[in-house]
Amino acid sequence: MTGSTLKIETERLLIREWRPEDRPGLERLTGDTQMMRFITGGEVWNADRNDGLVARQRANLTATGLCMGPVLLRKTGEMIGVAGAQPLDRLQGCDLGWWIWREYWNQGLATEAAAAVYGDAFERAGLNRVYAVIDPDNLSSRRVAEKLGMRLHGRCTADQTASWRPAVDVLLYVAERATD
């Protein structure tokens, strides 16, 4: 499936393609050590790494119709995270991800975003398999994956899932399309 737009809506959230006005929100997320603790071990991102994420996601969207996009509160338009699906270049399937700004933790927004991209991946995009690559210490994301019905596939290093990831230990969750 190919395309160049993304629009996933829930009761409280909108996940869409990247726009220039999303830059400050992305910098807020990736510039915060607390936010990045389960993504990069707390290492903050510089402008080049932010640019790389956006460029990779734009290319993913054009090629596959999928990307990790900004998560906006529908009520205010504020960017509060990143969520979506992205192709993995070392596994057959896509990675589902959800990052929610820490001010909004414990409000069910990560589960809401994750459930929306999970449904989109199987329904609109027609994927057969999705993964979630999760830091073993990230109990909240592990619970979200389990709420979605994903099962623990095992341990590996993140670079075994995608070439752009570091060689750090992760848990790999998986879900496959239900067959009738």
PAZADO-659282 format. One line per 8 residues: number of its first residue (from 1); their letters; for each residue x, y, z of N, C-alpha, C, O. Coordinates in steps of 0.001 Angstrom, whole numbers. Layout:
N
NUM) A) X Y Z X Y Z X Y Z X Y Z; ...
//
This chain:
180
1) MTGSTLKI) 844 -1169 0 0 0 0 885 1226 0 1812 1308 806; 633 2172 -867 1400 3405 -893 456 4586 -733 -740 4475 -1002; 985 5690 -303 191 6888 -116 1043 7989 453 2228 7794 726; 449 9137 632 1241 10250 1156 513 11016 2248 967 12093 2634; -597 10504 2760 -1267 11160 3869 -1547 10140 4964 -1691 8946 4703; -1617 10629 6170 -1934 9800 7313 -2899 10591 8168 -2648 11753 8487; -3994 9968 8536 -4946 10606 9441 -5654 9502 10215 -6488 8775 9676; -5301 9397 11489 -5915 8435 12393 -6514 9249 13533 -5807 9991 14215
9) ETERLLIR) -7803 9109 13731 -8477 9875 14770 -9081 8956 15829 -9593 7878 15529; -9006 9414 17060 -9678 8757 18169 -10545 9818 18845 -10646 10949 18369; -11154 9447 19932 -11988 10407 20653 -11194 11644 21055 -11692 12765 20952; -9950 11442 21517 -9154 12567 22026 -7947 12933 21187 -7344 13983 21412; -7574 12092 20218 -6292 12264 19536 -6423 12301 18019 -7372 11776 17436; -5438 12940 17405 -5251 12911 15956 -3794 12554 15709 -2892 13168 16278; -3568 11563 14861 -2217 11183 14437 -2174 11426 12942 -3006 10902 12202; -1216 12211 12494 -1157 12583 11083 290 12654 10617 1217 12382 11380
17) EWRPEDRP) 470 13029 9338 1824 13154 8785 2513 14382 9385 1870 15258 9963; 3836 14420 9230 4652 15502 9778 4486 16795 8990 4374 16786 7764; 4473 17910 9721 4417 19253 9141 5491 20105 9802 5928 19790 10909; 5930 21187 9141 6978 22033 9736 6635 22557 11132 7527 22710 11967; 5375 22828 11391 4991 23367 12704 5094 22339 13834 4895 22681 15000; 5401 21093 13499 5562 20057 14520 6954 20066 15144 7186 19399 16152; 7870 20809 14558 9265 20791 15012 9442 21119 16497 10161 20394 17185; 8812 22191 17027 8997 22475 18458 8504 21341 19357 9136 21047 20372
25) GLERLTGD) 7410 20712 19011 6906 19600 19808 7841 18408 19786 8052 17756 20808; 8404 18122 18613 9358 17023 18508 10612 17326 19321 11127 16454 20021; 11100 18552 19230 12290 18936 20002 12034 18854 21502 12926 18480 22264; 10813 19203 21933 10470 19108 23359 10550 17641 23796 11115 17338 24847; 9992 16741 23000 10004 15317 23348 11417 14756 23365 11844 14160 24354; 12139 14945 22271 13443 14305 22120 14552 15024 22879 15662 14502 22987; 14270 16206 23401 15252 16960 24171 15130 16751 25668 15844 17387 26443; 14237 15873 26082 13968 15640 27495 14484 14257 27904 14031 13242 27374
33) TQMMRFIT) 15422 14219 28839 16021 12943 29234 14997 11984 29828 15089 10775 29615; 14029 12503 30565 12992 11648 31157 12153 10993 30063 11840 9805 30148; 11792 11756 29044 11012 11213 27927 11801 10153 27162 11241 9144 26733; 13083 10384 26994 13902 9526 26150 14509 8335 26891 15245 7555 26288; 14222 8180 28165 14880 7130 28944 14616 5729 28406 15493 4868 28486; 13420 5481 27856 13126 4152 27325 13301 4080 25809 13106 3022 25211; 13662 5182 25198 13858 5214 23746 15340 5165 23418 15765 4419 22535; 16129 5966 24136 17570 6023 23879 18386 5919 25167 19549 6319 25200
41) GGEVWNAD) 17781 5385 26220 18494 5317 27488 18700 6674 28118 19592 6840 28950; 17887 7657 27735 17979 9006 28280 18790 9971 27444 18855 11160 27757; 19406 9480 26387 20186 10353 25500 19234 11228 24682 18337 10724 24006; 19442 12542 24754 18593 13452 23989 19082 13519 22545 20235 13211 22244; 18189 13922 21676 18496 14003 20250 18898 15410 19860 18431 16392 20437; 19774 15491 18869 20146 16785 18299 19284 17048 17060 18455 16217 16690; 19479 18188 16432 18675 18575 15269 18809 17570 14134 17824 17267 13460; 20013 17049 13911 20204 16080 12822 19404 14803 13053 18833 14245 12116
49) RNDGLVAR) 19364 14347 14288 18618 13121 14575 17107 13354 14430 16386 12486 13937; 16635 14523 14860 15222 14864 14652 14902 14934 13161 13877 14418 12715; 15782 15574 12397 15586 15660 10943 15557 14271 10321 14759 14003 9423; 16433 13384 10802 16479 12016 10285 15185 11266 10545 14691 10549 9675; 14633 11430 11752 13355 10781 12067 12265 11261 11114 11558 10450 10516; 12130 12566 10974 11070 13119 10122 11276 12689 8671 10316 12305 8004; 12501 12748 8176 12772 12346 6783 12451 10871 6569 11844 10508 5562; 12858 10015 7515 12584 8586 7386 11079 8328 7405 10578 7497 6646
57) QRANLTAT) 10360 9039 8270 8914 8825 8355 8191 9354 7116 7217 8752 6662; 8656 10460 6576 8056 10951 5313 8285 9951 4184 7381 9694 3389; 9481 9392 4113 9785 8381 3086 8937 7134 3306 8426 6557 2347; 8781 6712 4571 7922 5563 4873 6494 5816 4414 5864 4939 3823; 5987 7002 4682 4613 7334 4321 4422 7278 2815 3427 6739 2329; 5371 7834 2076 5285 7810 620 5352 6386 82 4603 6026 -826; 6246 5581 639 6463 4223 126 5402 3226 570 5037 2330 -191; 4897 3376 1812 4044 2327 2375 2686 2803 2868 1806 1986 3138
65) GLCMGPVL) 2504 4121 2988 1274 4638 3577 1282 4604 5094 270 4900 5730; 2426 4241 5683 2565 4148 7130 3699 5041 7611 4679 5254 6897; 3560 5557 8818 4671 6280 9438 4375 6498 10905 3241 6359 11364; 5415 6840 11618 5285 7340 12978 5024 8832 12829 5877 9566 12331; 3855 9281 13258 3487 10677 13084 3265 11366 14411 3222 10717 15456; 3123 12693 14372 2859 13429 15605 1465 13097 16146 514 12913 15385; 1368 13025 17457 93 12813 18142 -355 14168 18675 356 14817 19442; -1539 14579 18256 -2089 15870 18671 -3337 15658 19506 -4112 14736 19252
73) LRKTGEMI) -3532 16516 20509 -4799 16533 21215 -5821 17179 20294 -5612 18303 19838; -6905 16502 20016 -7914 17047 19103 -8512 18336 19649 -8826 19248 18884; -8670 18417 20953 -9319 19574 21579 -8512 20860 21417 -9081 21935 21225; -7170 20747 21494 -6326 21944 21488 -5357 22018 20307 -4857 23097 19989; -5086 20889 19654 -4092 20841 18591 -2669 20711 19094 -1736 20682 18293; -2479 20631 20414 -1136 20519 20987 -529 19162 20637 -1186 18127 20743; 739 19186 20217 1459 17941 19965 1914 17370 21292 2648 18015 22040; 1464 16133 21584 1794 15518 22871 2548 14198 22712 2783 13501 23699
81) GVAGAQPL) 2929 13849 21489 3649 12598 21333 3880 12226 19889 3691 13025 18972; 4294 10985 19717 4560 10387 18412 3988 8975 18459 4178 8258 19441; 3292 8577 17405 2764 7210 17346 2562 6813 15897 2411 7658 15015; 2561 5515 15672 2297 5027 14328 2958 3688 14093 3347 2980 15022; 3070 3371 12827 3701 2126 12394 4775 2460 11384 4606 3352 10554; 5880 1740 11457 6960 1953 10499 7544 614 10085 7647 -304 10899; 7925 503 8826 8532 -744 8365 9855 -1009 9077 10620 -88 9362; 10100 -2253 9352 11380 -2685 9904 12197 -3296 8776 11679 -4102 8004
89) DRLQGCDL) 13452 -2924 8673 14257 -3437 7556 14975 -4744 7880 15674 -5293 7029; 14809 -5245 9101 15454 -6509 9446 14466 -7568 9940 14879 -8656 10341; 13182 -7266 9917 12122 -8219 10253 10996 -8043 9248 10803 -6947 8722; 10265 -9089 8980 9101 -8958 8112 7940 -8474 8957 7427 -9202 9807; 7537 -7254 8720 6462 -6650 9485 6812 -5225 9822 7865 -4715 9439; 5916 -4591 10544 6105 -3199 10939 6165 -3089 12453 5641 -3928 13185; 6811 -2041 12887 6948 -1717 14294 5871 -710 14660 5731 316 13994; 5112 -988 15702 4183 -16 16257 4888 710 17383 5587 96 18189
97) GWWIWREY) 4704 2010 17438 5326 2783 18505 4379 3829 19039 3473 4286 18342; 4600 4202 20288 3791 5239 20926 4627 5923 21990 5095 5284 22932; 4811 7224 21836 5486 8051 22830 4493 9132 23211 3952 9806 22335; 4247 9307 24476 3347 10359 24942 4122 11246 25915 4811 10752 26808; 4003 12556 25730 4686 13531 26585 4328 13253 28040 3170 12984 28361; 5319 13317 28914 5157 12885 30305 4086 13647 31072 3523 13113 32027; 3796 14861 30684 2709 15628 31319 1362 14914 31146 426 15160 31907; 1265 14038 30155 11 13360 29836 31 11867 30182 -868 11128 29781
105) WNQGLATE) 1041 11425 30917 1096 10032 31330 -68 9718 32273 -618 10611 32918; -429 8443 32342 -1458 7924 33247 -2852 8480 32967 -3675 8603 33875; -3108 8815 31705 -4438 9266 31299 -5034 8357 30222 -6086 8659 29658; -4359 7253 29943 -4849 6319 28939 -4567 6745 27507 -5055 6114 26570; -3789 7804 27323 -3532 8319 25973 -2589 7418 25179 -2748 7289 23965; -1613 6795 25833 -723 5872 25120 -1521 4675 24622 -1345 4242 23483; -2390 4142 25459 -3221 3014 25042 -4153 3423 23907 -4344 2666 22955; -4725 4602 24003 -5625 5101 22956 -4889 5258 21626 -5395 4846 20582
113) AAAAVYGD) -3702 5851 21664 -2909 6022 20444 -2475 4665 19892 -2583 4413 18692; -1985 3799 20771 -1501 2487 20331 -2628 1653 19732 -2430 998 18709; -3793 1666 20344 -4926 906 19814 -5335 1427 18441 -5700 649 17559; -5274 2738 18265 -5642 3322 16972 -4658 2928 15876 -5079 2581 14773; -3362 2975 16155 -2389 2608 15118 -2373 1103 14887 -2102 652 13775; -2659 326 15921 -2783 -1127 15793 -3925 -1455 14830 -3749 -2233 13893; -5080 -865 15063 -6220 -1085 14180 -5960 -625 12765 -6322 -1311 11809; -5333 534 12621 -5013 1070 11296 -4061 151 10538 -4211 -55 9334
121) AFERAGLN) -3092 -393 11244 -2103 -1267 10596 -2763 -2508 10002 -2427 -2920 8892; -3679 -3089 10723 -4340 -4296 10232 -5491 -3983 9270 -5654 -4666 8259; -6278 -2968 9575 -7478 -2693 8779 -7172 -1915 7500 -7365 -2435 6401; -6699 -683 7631 -6443 145 6442 -5232 -336 5661 -5285 -478 4440; -4133 -589 6380 -2891 -945 5701 -2831 -2421 5316 -2023 -2801 4469; -3663 -3246 5917 -3713 -4657 5541 -2489 -5466 5924 -2177 -6461 5269; -1791 -5056 6973 -598 -5804 7397 -988 -7157 7979 -2088 -7326 8504; -87 -8103 7882 -303 -9426 8456 352 -9596 9820 -55 -10455 10602
129) RVYAVIDP) 1368 -8779 10111 2116 -8915 11359 2621 -7545 11786 3063 -6744 10962; 2548 -7292 13082 3123 -6074 13647 3932 -6442 14881 3657 -7433 15557; 4928 -5626 15153 5790 -5796 16315 5754 -4535 17166 5381 -3461 16694; 6143 -4680 18411 6450 -3544 19276 7799 -3850 19906 7985 -4896 20527; 8728 -2933 19741 10084 -3072 20265 10138 -2225 21529 10058 -999 21460; 10275 -2879 22693 10085 -2192 23970 11263 -2438 24906 11724 -3569 25059; 11741 -1367 25526 12764 -1466 26567 12219 -2373 27678 11086 -2174 28118; 12988 -3356 28140 12482 -4282 29169 11998 -3586 30444 11108 -4101 31120
137) DNLSSRRV) 12564 -2430 30782 12171 -1713 31998 10934 -839 31809 10434 -266 32778; 10436 -728 30586 9283 135 30312 7989 -647 30559 7335 -1119 29629; 7648 -765 31832 6475 -1555 32216 5189 -978 31638 4279 -1733 31295; 5097 333 31525 3881 948 30973 3670 540 29522 2557 168 29149; 4703 598 28700 4559 205 27292 4319 -1293 27153 3598 -1729 26255; 4911 -2068 28028 4656 -3506 28000 3175 -3787 28285 2564 -4635 27635; 2607 -3071 29258 1176 -3237 29564 317 -2807 28379 -684 -3457 28076; 693 -1720 27703 -68 -1276 26535 -59 -2376 25467 -1106 -2716 24917
145) AEKLGMRL) 1110 -2926 25178 1203 -3991 24172 323 -5179 24558 -359 -5754 23710; 341 -5537 25819 -477 -6653 26273 -1967 -6344 26180 -2758 -7226 25844; -2363 -5099 26472 -3767 -4697 26318 -4219 -4823 24868 -5383 -5121 24601; -3306 -4599 23938 -3630 -4726 22520 -3774 -6184 22088 -4269 -6468 20998; -3340 -7101 22944 -3370 -8517 22590 -2070 -9001 21983 -2005 -10108 21450; -1024 -8173 22061 275 -8591 21549 896 -9564 22557 662 -9466 23762; 1690 -10500 22039 2344 -11461 22925 3856 -11266 22873 4416 -10851 21859; 4485 -11571 23978 5937 -11473 24044 6545 -12535 23150 6310 -13729 23334
153) HGRCTADQ) 7325 -12091 22181 7981 -12985 21232 9358 -13401 21742 9822 -14506 21463; 10009 -12507 22494 11324 -12816 23044 12181 -11584 23209 11726 -10456 23020; 13428 -11821 23564 14428 -10761 23713 15315 -10737 22490 15557 -11764 21856; 15795 -9546 22168 16789 -9393 21107 17462 -8050 21329 17234 -7410 22355; 18272 -7621 20404 18796 -6264 20461 18059 -5445 19413 17653 -5962 18372; 17894 -4177 19699 17107 -3307 18820 17654 -3283 17400 16884 -3193 16444; 18982 -3364 17249 19556 -3338 15901 19232 -4593 15104 19434 -4613 13890; 18735 -5641 15754 18294 -6827 15026 16933 -6602 14361 16528 -7380 13498
161) TASWRPAV) 16224 -5534 14764 14927 -5225 14172 15036 -4186 13073 14282 -4222 12101; 15982 -3251 13224 16109 -2156 12260 17532 -1615 12268 18153 -1489 13323; 18033 -1301 11097 19421 -861 10943 19718 467 11623 20876 736 11941; 18729 1295 11855 18950 2616 12450 18938 2575 13979 19106 3608 14626; 18742 1401 14553 18639 1297 16001 19952 816 16616 20739 134 15960; 20184 1179 17892 21408 748 18574 21312 -712 19034 20234 -1305 19046; 22443 -1263 19403 22517 -2647 19889 22246 -2669 21392 23144 -2939 22189; 20990 -2381 21773 20581 -2425 23169 19515 -3509 23324 18758 -3785 22394
169) DVLLYVAE) 19465 -4117 24505 18488 -5179 24758 17073 -4630 24738 16797 -3575 25310; 16177 -5352 24075 14767 -4989 24010 13918 -6256 24098 14406 -7372 23920; 12652 -6048 24373 11667 -7113 24279 10917 -6909 22977 10612 -5780 22592; 10624 -8001 22309 9917 -7936 21039 8537 -8559 21237 8405 -9750 21520; 7519 -7721 21080 6133 -8182 21128 5636 -8335 19703 6109 -7636 18807; 4687 -9240 19478 4185 -9500 18138 2682 -9733 18173 2138 -10225 19161; 2030 -9374 17090 622 -9712 16865 456 -10009 15379 1099 -9387 14534; -396 -10948 15080 -655 -11297 13695 -2132 -11116 13399 -2990 -11210 14276
177) RATD) -2393 -10852 12125 -3769 -10641 11674 -4605 -11860 12022 -4200 -12999 11788; -5768 -11604 12581 -6693 -12700 12870 -7238 -13251 11564 -7604 -12492 10667; -7290 -14564 11459 -7851 -15182 10256 -9230 -15719 10588 -9473 -16234 11680; -10120 -15587 9628 -11504 -16054 9828 -11629 -17522 9538 -12718 -18084 9653
//
